[in-house]
Amino acid sequence: MSVEDRSEAVNARRAYNATRRLERSREIHSRLLDAALRRFGGHGYAATTVESIASDAGVSDATIYKTYGGKPGLVRALCLRALEGQGPVPAEQRSDTLKREQADPRRVIEGWGRLTAEVAPRVAPILLLLREAADGDPAAAALARELDDNRLARMTDNARYLVDGGHVRAGVRLSHARDVLWTYSSPELFDLLVRRRHWSVRRYGRFVADGIANALL
């Protein structure tokens, strides 16, 4: 075997090993988050320990602390995963595509309603769980504020699209449009209508889209 052949073989093995390590890391990450979601959902935030999640996932406590820093980091990762929605393209990117490619603001808002219906069943229970824990846990309270701020920033961007594009009716200011979008994307609204009043997720998504359109356009 020539030097060049040996070099190519080494590079191929390195690439293969790197791919395997990446796949293994993703597998562990997914298993950890699934275990955390089951624990938090079944036992609550306060009663769930890092040790119990590690045991369920078949990893060491140190792996969780090194990767996520503890329970708040796990919840943050769960929320980020939930916000991606279904499929290979994250929901946020699909929302941006709607704003960029769709000329009719009503169609954009209808798309937001569908995306909300897709994402809310995944993320709202986690956010509500975190809100309950925030009263007695400063770290949970800080994370709840961080996630709220992130959602407010996102809704401000969406409101700016409507206002700057001239799509809102006369008298609607950016701050008002932002607050309307903030309200309709809240986990509390999902909790009231879907979890408590047993609306279907599809009906909830239509309600969100209709409410935004009627309030702003």
Secondary structure, 3 states (H helix, E strand, C coil): CCHHHHHHHHHHHHHHHHHHHHHHHHHHHHHHHHHHHHHHHHHCCCCCCHHHHHHHHCCCHHHHHHHHCCHHHHHHHHHHHHHCCCCCCCHHHHHHHHHHHCCCHHHHHHHHHHHHHHHHHHHHHHHHHHHHHHCCCHHHHHHHHHHHHHHHHHHHHHHHHHHHCCCCCCCCCHHHHHHHHHHHCCHHHHHHHHHHCCCCHHHHHHHHHHHHHHHHC
